[in-house]
Amino acid sequence: IGTLLKMGAVPIINENDSIATTEIRKGEGANITAPEVDRQILWGLEALLFVVLAALAGSALAMAKRYTLAFSAIAFSAVLNVVQVGVGLVQFGPARDASQAGGELAVLAGSIFAFSFFAYYAAKVLLGLAALVIGMGKMGEGSRALGGLTALAGGVALAANAILIMFGRDGFLPSPVAGASGVVATLLLASCLFSLNNDD
């Protein structure tokens, strides 16, 4: 507050604004924290799961009589996610250090982060496409509610993530909208995939 007053600004404090941090650091909730899990372990596990998903989707693609577009989209999405997680594991730390150091390396670091998000959005576009295809197929089979929701979520995920690919994270669409729509589409897609016949 003193700094603001020295600058000639009149601070306006609402009743919910923090004016001290001691209580925040050492208050009642000080013992409630998120568990510390090494990023290497979490992202490594995620990469392993995407590798398995790519293999399973590739196998399903080879055996599928229907939904080949959806299975190929799932397989390529998994590969893109492996690349994105790999970039995060091996390049985010050095890129963060370079961006904090400033200079010309900060631009390079920014491009590493941008590429990682590009791969993430591209994977979500493919999962959205798969959800749209499978959802429309389920609607045609008579499962209108699940199929319709899956197709709708897939279309939203496809469009939202395509917008972020074209206009970047600083575009007019908030990044969490695209991410959340991709998650919803993926969950509904999984529900549809569990209900497919062996003949599909």
Disulfide bonds with the S-S distance in Angstrom:
none
